[in-house]
């Protein structure tokens, strides 16, 4: 299988804006820095008004990942799950390039995945472990479950040792290209963030300058410069 060159590695900048005004400014800045995609973290918005954000995001939707995380999955959404489900369905109507939903959520509500996909977005089914990298057996089981529901599986673990990068990256050996996003969080997991789009991931995640949404994120400008240097 021919893998992407470093120059074609796609970077997605995760934006934790707290207001619509700052969201628009951060979107423009991220793309000016060379970001290929932007992940909009709707759970970070202080006033979550989907209708108000729609005109601002419309021109960028085909280059966006929309996400609204609940607290148990590293998010900051303050409403209950019924409120979040309504938000997710409204986001799906805006037809972003990708819509990210947790594996735990779609396991609880299997019909939700189909309703979110109806707008035409590619569905990322994600799973995070913020404390460690479990065994390869567990990772493969999670990957199978996520791919059975979504268009793309996203598996992100915390690297407690350098070997954890190898465990997570080995998942790419048995999956179709661009159907898996897998890397490690934390300072020891930086190498997997850099390598994953070179071995089959449709994208990797960066921060906008130093405003990080996960440990180990690299600023988008620095990440793009790294791939250009390769």
VOPAGU-2260 file (C-alpha; in pm, 1 decimal, decimal comma):
REM VOPAGU-2260
SITE   aa  ch    i         X         Y         Z
SITE  UNK   A    0       0,0       0,0       0,0
SITE  UNK   A    1     134,5     341,6     -96,6
SITE  UNK   A    2     131,0     578,0     198,1
SITE  UNK   A    3     104,0     958,6     189,6
SITE  UNK   A    4     414,9    1172,0     164,6
SITE  UNK   A    5     499,5    1405,1     450,8
SITE  UNK   A    6     386,9    1703,2     244,2
SITE  UNK   A    7      39,3    1553,2     204,8
SITE  UNK   A    8      -5,4    1479,9     577,1
SITE  UNK   A    9    -327,8    1648,4     684,0
SITE  UNK   A   10    -341,4    1842,4    1008,9
SITE  UNK   A   11    -658,8    1922,6    1203,4
SITE  UNK   A   12    -637,4    2208,3    1453,5
SITE  UNK   A   13    -856,2    2163,7    1759,4
SITE  UNK   A   14   -1018,0    2492,5    1865,5
SITE  UNK   A   15   -1150,6    2537,8    2222,3
SITE  UNK   A   16   -1311,1    2879,3    2164,9
SITE  UNK   A   17   -1545,1    3002,2    2437,5
SITE  UNK   A   18   -1741,6    3247,6    2219,0
SITE  UNK   A   19   -1867,4    3269,6    1859,2
SITE  UNK   A   20   -1652,3    3578,5    1801,4
SITE  UNK   A   21   -1331,5    3409,5    1912,5
SITE  UNK   A   22   -1428,6    3094,1    1722,7
SITE  UNK   A   23   -1444,8    3284,3    1394,0
SITE  UNK   A   24   -1108,4    3451,4    1459,8
SITE  UNK   A   25    -947,0    3120,7    1556,0
SITE  UNK   A   26   -1083,9    2945,3    1247,1
SITE  UNK   A   27    -935,0    3208,8    1019,6
SITE  UNK   A   28    -604,6    3196,8    1205,9
SITE  UNK   A   29    -582,8    2816,3    1191,3
SITE  UNK   A   30    -637,4    2807,0     816,3
SITE  UNK   A   31    -393,3    3094,3     765,6
SITE  UNK   A   32    -134,2    2881,5     945,7
SITE  UNK   A   33    -186,7    2603,6     693,7
SITE  UNK   A   34    -427,6    2379,5     882,2
SITE  UNK   A   35    -612,0    2138,4     652,8
SITE  UNK   A   36    -904,9    2086,3     889,3
SITE  UNK   A   37   -1032,0    2240,7    1210,9
SITE  UNK   A   38   -1202,4    2056,7    1494,2
SITE  UNK   A   39   -1471,1    2280,1    1644,7
SITE  UNK   A   40   -1523,2    2188,5    2009,3
SITE  UNK   A   41   -1880,0    2304,1    2064,5
SITE  UNK   A   42   -1867,8    2186,0    2426,8
SITE  UNK   A   43   -1624,6    2472,0    2501,6
SITE  UNK   A   44   -1867,0    2746,3    2394,2
SITE  UNK   A   45   -2010,3    2942,7    2687,0
SITE  UNK   A   46   -2331,2    3015,6    2496,0
SITE  UNK   A   47   -2407,1    2720,3    2270,8
SITE  UNK   A   48   -2630,7    2869,2    2003,0
SITE  UNK   A   49   -2610,4    2642,7    1697,0
SITE  UNK   A   50   -2829,7    2869,2    1483,1
SITE  UNK   A   51   -2608,4    3169,1    1557,9
SITE  UNK   A   52   -2290,5    2979,0    1474,0
SITE  UNK   A   53   -2423,8    2839,6    1145,7
SITE  UNK   A   54   -2364,5    3150,1     925,8
SITE  UNK   A   55   -2010,4    3183,5    1060,9
SITE  UNK   A   56   -1921,4    2819,4    1007,2
SITE  UNK   A   57   -2101,3    2766,1     675,3
SITE  UNK   A   58   -1802,2    2857,5     456,4
SITE  UNK   A   59   -1572,6    2627,7     655,5
SITE  UNK   A   60   -1798,4    2325,9     714,8
SITE  UNK   A   61   -1641,5    2109,1     443,6
SITE  UNK   A   62   -1307,2    2144,0     627,0
SITE  UNK   A   63   -1436,2    2094,0     979,2
SITE  UNK   A   64   -1473,4    1820,8    1237,9
SITE  UNK   A   65   -1766,6    1900,0    1468,3
SITE  UNK   A   66   -1751,2    1764,1    1822,1
SITE  UNK   A   67   -1952,8    1814,6    2139,6
SITE  UNK   A   68   -1795,7    1610,2    2418,4
SITE  UNK   A   69   -1954,3    1515,5    2747,5
SITE  UNK   A   70   -1747,4    1552,5    3067,3
SITE  UNK   A   71   -1681,8    1180,4    3108,4
SITE  UNK   A   72   -1508,6    1180,9    2769,8
SITE  UNK   A   73   -1288,1    1484,9    2829,7
SITE  UNK   A   74   -1550,7    1740,1    2730,0
SITE  UNK   A   75   -1713,8    2039,9    2895,2
SITE  UNK   A   76   -2077,2    2017,6    2786,9
SITE  UNK   A   77   -2294,3    2134,4    3076,4
SITE  UNK   A   78   -2637,0    2002,8    2974,9
SITE  UNK   A   79   -2780,4    1653,4    3007,2
SITE  UNK   A   80   -2750,0    1381,6    2744,2
SITE  UNK   A   81   -3086,1    1465,0    2584,9
SITE  UNK   A   82   -2967,2    1821,5    2532,0
SITE  UNK   A   83   -2637,7    1700,6    2386,0
SITE  UNK   A   84   -2815,1    1461,1    2151,0
SITE  UNK   A   85   -3023,1    1751,7    2018,0
SITE  UNK   A   86   -2705,1    1955,1    1968,6
SITE  UNK   A   87   -2537,2    1672,0    1779,7
SITE  UNK   A   88   -2835,8    1628,4    1548,4
SITE  UNK   A   89   -2837,2    2002,9    1474,2
SITE  UNK   A   90   -2464,4    1988,2    1399,1
SITE  UNK   A   91   -2521,6    1699,1    1158,2
SITE  UNK   A   92   -2766,9    1916,9     964,1
SITE  UNK   A   93   -2480,3    2157,4     885,5
SITE  UNK   A   94   -2297,2    1883,7     688,7
SITE  UNK   A   95   -1942,3    1917,4     822,4
SITE  UNK   A   96   -1671,0    1703,3     667,3
SITE  UNK   A   97   -1662,4    1489,9     983,3
SITE  UNK   A   98   -1883,0    1453,8    1289,3
SITE  UNK   A   99   -1720,9    1296,5    1595,8
SITE  UNK   A  100   -1925,1    1091,1    1843,8
SITE  UNK   A  101   -1798,9     872,4    2126,2
SITE  UNK   A  102   -1817,4     492,9    2103,5
SITE  UNK   A  103   -1975,2     484,3    2449,7
SITE  UNK   A  104   -2253,1     716,2    2331,1
SITE  UNK   A  105   -2348,5     516,9    2022,1
SITE  UNK   A  106   -2332,0     194,5    2223,4
SITE  UNK   A  107   -2592,7     345,6    2455,7
SITE  UNK   A  108   -2800,5     482,6    2164,5
SITE  UNK   A  109   -2738,1     271,3    1851,0
SITE  UNK   A  110   -2992,9     461,1    1638,9
SITE  UNK   A  111   -2811,3     790,7    1697,1
SITE  UNK   A  112   -2526,4     698,5    1462,8
SITE  UNK   A  113   -2761,2     656,2    1166,0
SITE  UNK   A  114   -2938,9     986,4    1231,5
SITE  UNK   A  115   -2606,7    1171,8    1255,4
SITE  UNK   A  116   -2480,9    1021,3     930,3
SITE  UNK   A  117   -2795,9    1119,3     739,3
SITE  UNK   A  118   -2656,7    1465,2     662,0
SITE  UNK   A  119   -2370,8    1324,5     457,1
SITE  UNK   A  120   -2082,9    1378,0     701,9
SITE  UNK   A  121   -1827,4    1105,1     762,9
SITE  UNK   A  122   -1885,2     971,9    1113,9
SITE  UNK   A  123   -1585,2     941,1    1345,3
SITE  UNK   A  124   -1653,2     702,3    1632,3
SITE  UNK   A  125   -1401,1     786,1    1903,2
SITE  UNK   A  126   -1260,7     619,3    2212,3
SITE  UNK   A  127   -1019,4     777,6    2460,4
SITE  UNK   A  128    -820,7     645,5    2753,9
SITE  UNK   A  129    -676,8     939,2    2948,1
SITE  UNK   A  130    -470,2     736,7    3195,2
SITE  UNK   A  131    -287,2     463,2    3001,2
SITE  UNK   A  132    -248,8     257,7    2686,4
SITE  UNK   A  133    -422,4     -77,7    2737,9
SITE  UNK   A  134    -321,6    -408,6    2583,1
SITE  UNK   A  135    -318,6    -456,6    2207,6
SITE  UNK   A  136    -601,4    -705,7    2247,3
SITE  UNK   A  137    -823,3    -439,5    2402,4
SITE  UNK   A  138    -722,9    -181,9    2139,2
SITE  UNK   A  139    -811,7    -419,3    1856,4
SITE  UNK   A  140   -1147,8    -494,8    2015,6
SITE  UNK   A  141   -1224,5    -123,2    2044,1
SITE  UNK   A  142   -1117,0     -68,8    1684,2
SITE  UNK   A  143   -1347,0    -344,7    1563,0
SITE  UNK   A  144   -1642,3    -205,7    1757,7
SITE  UNK   A  145   -1585,5     151,5    1634,8
SITE  UNK   A  146   -1540,5      49,9    1270,6
SITE  UNK   A  147   -1858,2    -155,7    1291,1
SITE  UNK   A  148   -2051,4     166,6    1354,7
SITE  UNK   A  149   -1860,4     458,4    1204,0
SITE  UNK   A  150   -1682,8     550,9     883,8
SITE  UNK   A  151   -1365,5     620,7    1081,9
SITE  UNK   A  152   -1249,4     482,4    1416,5
SITE  UNK   A  153   -1057,0     716,6    1645,4
SITE  UNK   A  154    -850,8     558,6    1924,8
SITE  UNK   A  155    -649,6     785,8    2150,7
SITE  UNK   A  156    -465,3     664,2    2459,8
SITE  UNK   A  157    -219,2     812,8    2707,7
SITE  UNK   A  158     144,8     714,5    2658,5
SITE  UNK   A  159     316,4     621,8    2984,7
SITE  UNK   A  160     616,3     484,8    2797,2
SITE  UNK   A  161     762,8     514,0    2448,9
SITE  UNK   A  162     656,2     157,2    2364,1
SITE  UNK   A  163     291,5     264,4    2385,6
SITE  UNK   A  164     338,3     448,6    2054,7
SITE  UNK   A  165     427,0     122,1    1882,7
SITE  UNK   A  166     122,8     -53,8    2029,1
SITE  UNK   A  167    -119,0     208,8    1901,5
SITE  UNK   A  168      48,7     257,0    1562,7
SITE  UNK   A  169      46,2    -118,7    1500,4
SITE  UNK   A  170    -333,0     -95,5    1460,5
SITE  UNK   A  171    -279,4      55,0    1113,6
SITE  UNK   A  172    -148,4    -277,9     983,9
SITE  UNK   A  173    -493,5    -435,6     974,2
SITE  UNK   A  174    -724,2    -155,2     866,4
SITE  UNK   A  175    -814,2      11,2     539,4
SITE  UNK   A  176    -635,9     339,7     472,5
SITE  UNK   A  177    -810,3     651,3     611,2
SITE  UNK   A  178   -1051,3     450,7     827,6
SITE  UNK   A  179    -846,4     485,2    1145,4
SITE  UNK   A  180    -714,9     776,0    1350,4
SITE  UNK   A  181    -494,4     634,8    1627,2
SITE  UNK   A  182    -221,4     799,5    1832,2
SITE  UNK   A  183    -111,3     862,9    2191,3
SITE  UNK   A  184    -160,6    1166,2    2412,2
SITE  UNK   A  185     105,2    1305,3    2644,3
SITE  UNK   A  186     462,9    1417,3    2587,9
SITE  UNK   A  187     575,5    1057,6    2531,8
SITE  UNK   A  188     309,1    1017,1    2263,4
SITE  UNK   A  189     417,4    1305,4    2039,0
SITE  UNK   A  190     589,9    1073,5    1790,9
SITE  UNK   A  191     264,6     887,9    1721,0
SITE  UNK   A  192      86,6    1217,8    1650,2
SITE  UNK   A  193     350,5    1297,8    1390,0
SITE  UNK   A  194     367,9     951,4    1233,2
SITE  UNK   A  195       0,1     853,3    1211,9
SITE  UNK   A  196     -90,8    1052,7     894,8
SITE  UNK   A  197     212,4     898,6     723,2
SITE  UNK   A  198      88,9     542,7     774,3
SITE  UNK   A  199    -279,6     570,3     692,1
SITE  UNK   A  200    -461,7     816,3     919,6
SITE  UNK   A  201    -679,0    1071,3     734,8
SITE  UNK   A  202    -551,2    1340,6     972,3
SITE  UNK   A  203    -367,3    1421,1    1293,3
SITE  UNK   A  204    -452,6    1678,2    1557,3
SITE  UNK   A  205    -270,4    1998,6    1651,2
SITE  UNK   A  206    -331,9    2299,4    1873,4
SITE  UNK   A  207    -372,3    2662,5    1776,7
SITE  UNK   A  208     -52,5    2806,1    1923,0
SITE  UNK   A  209     -40,4    2688,4    2288,0
SITE  UNK   A  210    -414,7    2661,8    2354,3
SITE  UNK   A  211    -424,4    2282,0    2385,6
SITE  UNK   A  212    -728,5    2058,2    2421,4
SITE  UNK   A  213    -520,5    1747,0    2499,4
SITE  UNK   A  214    -172,8    1681,3    2643,7
SITE  UNK   A  215     102,1    1651,6    2386,2
SITE  UNK   A  216     -61,1    1858,7    2112,4
SITE  UNK   A  217     182,8    2047,8    1889,5
SITE  UNK   A  218     102,1    2397,0    1754,6
SITE  UNK   A  219     -22,7    2371,8    1397,3
SITE  UNK   A  220     242,8    2603,4    1252,4
SITE  UNK   A  221     520,1    2390,2    1400,0
SITE  UNK   A  222     360,8    2067,4    1284,2
SITE  UNK   A  223     320,2    2192,5     926,7
SITE  UNK   A  224     682,1    2312,1     928,4
SITE  UNK   A  225     792,3    1967,7    1044,8
SITE  UNK   A  226     616,6    1792,0     754,1
SITE  UNK   A  227     750,5    2050,2     507,6
SITE  UNK   A  228    1104,1    1983,6     633,5
SITE  UNK   A  229    1062,5    1610,4     570,0
